[in-house]
Amino acid sequence: MGFEELLEQVGGFGPFQLRNVALLALPRVLLPLHFLLPIFLAAVPAHRCALPGAPANFSHQDVWLEAHLPREPDGTLSSCLRFAYPQALPNTTLGEERQSRGELEDEPATVPCSQGWEYDHSEFSSTIATESQVGIYIIHLEVECRWRQSPWEAAGRGLPWEEAEAAGLGRDKVSYSPSWRESLGGLLSGMEWDLVCEQKGLNRAASTFFFAGVLVGAVAFGYLSDRWELEWLDVEHRTVAGVLSSTFWTGGVMLLALVGYLIRDWRWLLLAVTLPCAPGILSLWWVPESARWLLTQGHVKEAHRYLLHCARLNGRPVCEDSFSQEAVSKVAAGERVVRRPSYLDLFRTPRLRHISLCCVVVWFGVNFSYYGLSLDVSGLGLNVYQTQLLFGAVELPSKLLVYLSVRYAGRRLTQAGTLLGTALAFGTRLLVSSDMKSWSTVLAVMGKAFSEAAFTTAYLFTSELYPTVLRQTGMGLTALVGRLGGSLAPLAALLDGVWLSLPKLTYGGIALLAAGTALLLPETRQAQLPETIQDVERKSAPTSLQEEEMPMKQVQN
């Protein structure tokens, strides 16, 4: 008797399994709140250079800005440059009082925003990008020695030397020796991060740093992946349970749009999405350990206790003779592993090596394309909150697509088809003009739906490919490589400095490569989970794209 027979006796799907899904719901809702938080945390709102001496009467604001800010090629006022000298405009006297050699040149000189920026606070009250400029502005004041004041008092109020002294700060509070000031400036100048203009791309590093931390977690704890839920399910209900579990992620994506809309300050937003992690972690305390895994580790008594608990909650009467601890021990004897598996075990045998290499490529492509789409919420004709909500809502029908497709078309074709759809969405967007925002939005939403479908399928498909003794190790490896793809996805957006279309071409190309690789994997539809490495190795690597059966007992849906 194998574990599948034991699971059939205690119930492969019932209140026990539904309770596990419910206990894991909160952690799954919280995950996208953190994974996609940089969309709001590191956002750069609309801005322009801070202009000193702005008139109190802003009835002529457009004229004032026209005299101080150059225009971009698309006709909008520049966000990162200003004229070195106010420009004289026709039918106005603005700028005539300051004639200089700079004004007599054919092309007016422009300079960066040395005095910081003014932001549009209609979407965000503050982000890490906008607040970083406070420190940068103070650094510039010290390094360039344009102001002689205390960086903690006068500079924070924007007061020059004379005004600071008049305000009662006193020379003893604002005077610094030139050597001290230059030393401080030299020390801080290497720490300047202009996250708004000159080094705007460093905003992408916020996402990369986060995923790098997740990558470390995948290395340390990836072998624990999916132990608590999948291995308690029978073959018939793995698909519906997997799709149901993934809907909690979608709920988190949409919840992030609501939380971000209600909380506009980045500090309070970070606190709001972090505090619920405490009950999310506590909920894992009541999730039962996988009896299948316990048997492979030789923990027969504990596995027997969990199996009896499962039978009791599912209302299944069990025979004491056929379900005694001795009977469970016989099952464990055939499944017990003599040592803890490692990542190297995934590459020791030909069939398993083939599966592992293909899964690595697929997971990298899935994560790379998914986060490439999810983190790019600008330029779609909607504000960031509407885009985030739309991106979350479109994931719901994609779950239905996955559920139907994996049942009738199979895991392999579904995985390849959803990745191909993602690649085509990226490719078609390259052909759409930037002026056609509605079409660009439609294609982005379609790409998001396909990428989410690919993500959902990847979790279900990969977990069915690895044997029980290596399932957590295999899922840990794919999680590790997937997070690596997620870490590099934000940085790939910086390729637009080389060629504007290069980021989309990169995302689409990687998704297309992953789609082709998915076709090399074996089909697992209607198959029992493999228990040992020998179960996987009984068949050679696939040589055609015809549907093949795994070498285990088949069960009809």
N, C-alpha and C positions, 0 to 999 in steps of 0.2 A: 504494500500500500504506500502511495506517495502522498505528498502534501496536498495535492489537488483533491484527493479522496477525503482527506481530513477536513479540508475547507468545505467540501460539499456537505459533509455531515453537520458541521456547525453553522453553515449558511454563508454563502459567498457574497450575498448582498441583502442587507436588512437594516434594522435599527442600529446595530453595532457599527456598520460601515457608514451610515448616514450621520451618526454621532461624530465619527472621525472627520468627515467632511466639514461638519459644522464647527468643530473645534479648530480646524485649520483655516476657517474662513477669515477670521480677523487678521492673522499674519499675512494672508494673501492679499487682503485689501490694503494693508499698510505698505506692502512692498512697492507698488507703483508710486505711492505718495513720495517715497524717498528716491526712487530711481529717476523720476521725471521732475523732481523738485527744482533742478537747475533752470528749467524753463522760466520759472518765476524768480528764483533766487538770484540768478546772474543776468537777468534781462537788462537791456540798455534802452530806456525810454527815449522818445523823441527829445532832441536837445539842440541847443545852439550855444555859441560862445557867450559868456557873461561879458556885458559891455558896461564899462564904468561911465558914470555921468548920465545915465538914462533919464530923460525928462519925466517929471512927475505926471504930466498930462500925456496919456498914451493915445489920444485921439489921432495922432499922426505916427502911430507905432510902425506901420508899414513903411513909411518914408524913412523913419529912423533906422530900421533894420536894413533897408535897401542901401543906405549910405555906409553901413558898417560891415555888411556881410556880402561876400561874393555869391554868385549863383552856380549851381552844379549844371552839368550838361543837360539834365532833364528839366531845368528851369526852377528847381527848388532852391531855397537859400541853404548855404553850406552849414553843415552841423559841426564841422571841425576846423574851419578857417575863418578868419576875419581880415578885413583890410587893415594894413598897418596904419593908415590915415583915413579919416572919414572922406568919402567921395562926394564931391559937389554934384548935386542932381539938378536937372533942368527945372526951372520955375520955382526953385527953393534957394534959400540962403544957407542951407545946412552944409557945413564943411568949408565955407568960404573964409571963416575966421582963422583957419589953420593951414596956411600955405607952407609947403615944404618941398624939398627936391623930390621926395617920393611921390607927391601929387602931380609933378610935372612929367613924369614918365608916361610913355604910351600905355604900358600895361601896369595897372595899379598893383603894388606889392601886397601879398597876403602873408599872414603869419598864423601859427597855431594859437589855440585858445590858452594863452598864458595865465589868465585869471579864472580859469575854471569854466563851468558850463551852467546854463539854466535849463531845467528839465520840465517836461510836460508831466505833471503828476496826475493826470486823469486816469492812468492805468495802474501806476505804482507810486506809492508814497516814498519808498526807498528800496534800493537793491544793493548788493555788494559792489556792483559796478559804480553806481552813483556816489556811494559813500566813500569809496576808495579815493575819490578825487580830493576830498578834504585834506587827507594826509599828503597827497601828491602836491597840492597847491602850497601847503606849508613848506614842503621840501624845496620847491622851486624858489620860494621867497628867500629861504636861507642860502641856498646855493648861489643864486644870482646876485645876492646882496642888494636887491632893489629896495628892500624894506629893512629897517633896523628896529626889531620889536620882539617881544616874547612870543614864541610859537604857541604857547598855551593860553595867552591872554589876548594880546593885540592882534595877532594874525588870525585868531579865531573870529575876531570881530571885523577883520578887514581894514584895520586902521594903520595909516602910515605913521612915521616917527612923530611928526609934530602933533597929529591928532591924538595919538596914544598918550603923549605927555600932557596934552591939554585935558584929556579925560581923567587925569589924576593917577595914571599908572606909575609915573615917575621914571627918571632915567636909571635908577638903581634896578628897576624891574625889566627894563627893555634894553639895557646896554650889555653887549657881549664883546669880548675881545675878538678881533678879526681872525686870529689863529684858531680860537675855539669854534667860531662860527664856520670857518672853512673846513675844519676837521669834521664837524658834525655834518656839514653838507657833503663832504667827500664820502663819509660813511653811508649816508642815506641815499646818495644819488644812485648807487647800485641797486637800490630796492624800489625804484620807481616803476610802478605798473600803471600805465594809462589804459584802463579797461574800457574807455569810451571811444577813443579815436585811434591814436598811434598804435596801440597794442590791443585793439578791440578783439582780435582773435583769441587772446588769453582768456576771454570769458568761457571759451570752449573747454579750457583746462579745468574749470570747476566740475564739469561732468566727468572729465577724464580722471581727476583725482578721486572722485567718488567711486567710480568703477574700479579703479586700481585697488581701493580698499576692499571692495567686494571680491575682486580677484584673489586677494590674499585669503579672504574667508573661504573661497572656493577651494583653494589649495589645502587649507587646514581642515575644513569640515565638509568638503564636497562629497565624500563617501557616505554621508548621512542622507543624501538626497532621496526623496520619495520613499523612504523606508516605511513610513507610518501609514500610508494610504493605499498605494497600488497593490502591495503584496497581500492585503486583506481582501482583495476583490477577485471574483471569478471572471472567467473569460467573457461571459455574456455581458457583463456590466462594466467592464473596464472603460469602454468608450464613453458611455453616458456619464460615468463618474468623473472621468478626466475632463470632459467638456464642461460639466457642471462646476468643477473646481476652478477652471480657468475663468469662469464668469466673475468670480470674486476679484480677480485682477482687473477686469474691465470696470467693475464697480469702483475700484480704487482710482482708476484713470479719470472717471467722470467726477468722483468726489474731489479730486485734486483741483479741478476747474472751479468747483463751488468754494472750497476752502481758500484758494488763491484769490477769488473774487471778493470774498468777505474780509480777508486779512491782507492788506496791501503792504504792510511793513515786513521786511524780510526776517527780522529777528523774531517777531511774534509768529510769523508763518512757520519758521523752522521749529519753534517751540510747539506749535499746534500739531504738527505732524510727527513730532518725536515723542511726546508724552504718551500717546496711545500704545507705544511699543511695550510699555510695562505690562498692561493686561494681555497684549499679544504674546509676549514671552511666557507669561504665567499660564495661558491657555494650553501651551504645549505640555504642561505637566500632566494633564489628564489624557493625553493621546497615548494609546497603548503601543507598546513596541511590536514590531513585526514578528509573529510567531515563526514565519518561514525563515527569517534571518536568525532568530534565536536557535532554531534547530541546526542551522549550518555551523553555529558557534558552539554547539554542544550544551546549551542551556535548556535541557529537556523539562525540568520542573517548572521553570518560569513560562516556557512555551505552552505547556499543558494547562497551566493556570489561565493564561490569556485565551486559549481555545475554549475552555469551559465557560469563561466569561462571555465570549462571543456567542456560544450556543445558547446561553441563558438569556441574553438580550434579544437574540433573534427568535426565541421561542422554539428552539430545536431540541427535542429529546435525544439524548445520546445514550448508547448502550455502554454500560460500564466495562464489559469485557472487551469490546472492540475499540474502546476509547480510553483505556487505562493508560497510566503513565508508562507501563511496559510496552504497550502497543505504539505509543508515540516515540519511545526510545528506539524502536526498530526503524521507524521512518528517519529519525535523526542519524542513525548509524550509516545510512546510505547517502546522507547529504552533508555530513559534518566535514568541515575543512580543517586541515592540520595546522594551518598558519593563517595569519591575517593577510588578505590579498593586497597587492600594491599595483600602481599604475603600470609597472612593467609586465604584469600578468596579462594585460590587455593586448600585448603585442608578441606573446610567446608562441602562439599557434597561428597557422595561416588564416583560417576562417575568421577568428576573433580579431586578428590584426587588420584584415580587410574591413571588417565592420567598424573598428575603432577609427581607422584613418578616414573612412567616408563620413562617419559621424562628426569627426573634428571639423571637416570642411563644411558640412551642412550647418552645424551649430554656429560656426564663425559667421557664415553668410546670413543666417537667420537673425542673429543679434546685430550684426553690422548694419543690415538694411533696416531692421525695425527701429533702432535708435537713431539712425540717420534720418528717418522720416519723423519719428516722434519728437525729436528735439528741435526740428526746424518748423516753427509755427508762425514764421513771418512771411510777408509777401503773398498772402493768400486772400487779401481783401476783407479779412475778419480780424477782430481784435484777438489777443492771445487767449482770453477766457472762452470765447466762442469757438475758436479753433480747437482748444483742448477738449471742450465738451463734445464737439463734433467727432474728433478723433476717437474719443471713448465710446460714443454712441454707435459708431460704425462697426465697432468690434463685436457687438451683439449679433447682428446677422451673420458675421463671419464665423461665429461659433456654430450656428445652425448649418452653415455650409460644410464645416469640418465634420460635424456629426453625421450628416448624410453621406458625405464623400468617403470617409474612412470605412463606413459600413458596406458601401456598394462598389466603390472604385478601389478601395484598399489604401493602406497607409503610404506605400511607396509613391503611387501616382498622385495622391493628394499632396504629399510633401513636395514633389517636383512641380506639380501644377501651381501651387500657391506661391512658390518661389519664382516661377516663371512669370506669374501675374505681377508680382512685385517688380521684377526686372522690366517688364513691358511698361508698367506705370512710370518708372523712372525714365525709360527711353522716350516715351511719348511726350513727357514734360519737356524734354530737350527741344522738341519740334514746335512747342507752343510759345508764341511771343509773350514777352513779359507784360504786354498791355492786356492780354486776355486772361485776367485774373480769375474769372469764373471758371474757365476751362482748367486752369492750373489748380484751382481748388478741388474740382471734381476728380482730377487725376491723382492729386495728393491723397484724397479721401479713399479712393479705390486702392491706391498703393498701401495705405495704412490697413485697410481691411484684409488685403492679401497677406501682408507681412504678419499681422496678428494671427491669421489662420495658419500660416507657416509655423509660427511660434507654438501654437496650441498642438499642432500635429507633431512637432519635434519632441515635445515632452512625452506624448503618448507612444510614438513610434520608437524612440530610443530606449525607453524603459522596457519594451518588449523584445528588443534585440539581444540584450545582455542576459546571461544566466544569473540565477539567484546569487551564486557565490561571488559574482563580480558586478552585480547590478549597481550597487552603491558606488563602487569604484568607477565603473563606466560612466554613470551619471555625474560623478564628481569631475571626471576628466572633461566631459562635454560642457559642464557648467563653467569650468575654468577657462576653456577656450572661448566659450560664448561670452564670458565677461571681458575677455581680452578684445573680442570684436566690439563689444559695447564701449570699451575704453577708447578704442581707436576711431569709432564713428564720429564723435564730435570734432576730433582733430582733422578728419578728412574734409570737413567743411572749409578748412583754411586753404584748400587747394583752389578755391575760387580766385585767389590772388595770382595764380598761374594762368588759369583759364576759367571763365565764369561758369562754364558747363561741366568742368572736370569733376566736382563733387558728385553730381547726379550720375555722371558716367561711371564713376568709381562704385557708387552704391549699387547701381544696376548691374554692372559687370560682375561684382562679387556675388550678387543674388543669382545671376544666370549660371555662374560656375557651380554654386551650391545646388541649383536645380538639376544640373547634369549629374552631379555626384550622387544625389539622392536616388537616381535611377539605378545605381550600382548596388544598392542595398537590397537584402532579401525581404520579401513580403511577410507580414506577420498577422494578417487578417484571419480571424477565427482560430488562432493557434494558442496552445497552452504556453505559459511562460517556461522557458528552458530552465532546468534546475542546475545542470553542471556544464562544464566546458565541453565535455564529450557530447552533450546534446547539441551544441552549436557546431561542433566539428564534424558531425556525421555527414554533412553535405559539403561539397566543395563550393568555392566562391561562384556566384552566378555568372553564367556565360551569355545569357540572353536576357531580354526584357520581358520574357514570358512570366506569368505569375507562377511562383513556386511556393511549395508548402514547407513550413518548418518541420523538422523530423520529430514531431511530438503528436500526441493525440489531438485530433481535430474536434471542435465543438461547434455546432450550428448556432447562428445568432438567434 
